[in-house]
């Protein structure tokens, strides 16, 4: 009975993991090939909103990269 639950947990983890991985890959492919000029729409909007903010904390080691 323990073996059944172990097998069930392993298969469930694999199904969830593979599904999540394929979703990320598909999203990346979709943005790359079908995004056209809107690839960086949300990144640009976020940087526009944050442009007047003062920098706080750290030595820029956690600064968000702009693609």
N, C-alpha and C positions, 0 to 999 in steps of 0.2 A: 504494500500500500504506500509506503514511503517512496518507493521507486517510481510509482505512478505520479505522485505529486512532484517529485524532482523532474521527471520527464515533462510534465505539464508546465512547470515553471520555466524550464529551459526553452521549450517550444514557444511559450508565450513571450519570453524575453526576446527570442530571435525574431518572431513575427513583428513585435512592436519596434524593435531596433531597425529591422530591414525596412519597415514601412516609413519610419521617420527619416532614415537615410535616403530612401528613394524620393521622398517629398522634397528634401533639401536639394538633391541633385536635379530634380525636375524643375524646381523653382529657379535654380541657377541657370539651367539651359534656357528656360523661358525668358529670363531677363536678358541673357546674353544675345540670343538670336532674334527675339521678338520685341525687345524693349525699345528699340530705336533710340530716339532722343530722350526718352523718359526713364532711362536706366538709373540715373542718379536723382530722380525727382524728390524722393524723401530725404536723401542725404543733403541735397542743396537746401531744401526747405528748412531742415533742422539747423543747418549752419547759418542760414539767414536769420532765424529766430534767435540763435545764441550769439550773434555777432557782437552785440553790445554788452555782453556779460563780462564781469571781471573774472580773471583766473583765480581759482582758489586751490590750495593744497598741492602737495607733491612737487616733483621735479620734472613734470611732463612725461614720466615713464608710462602713465596710464592714459595719455592723450589719445582720443579717437582718431584713427587713420581715415582720411578721406580718399576714397578709391579714385 
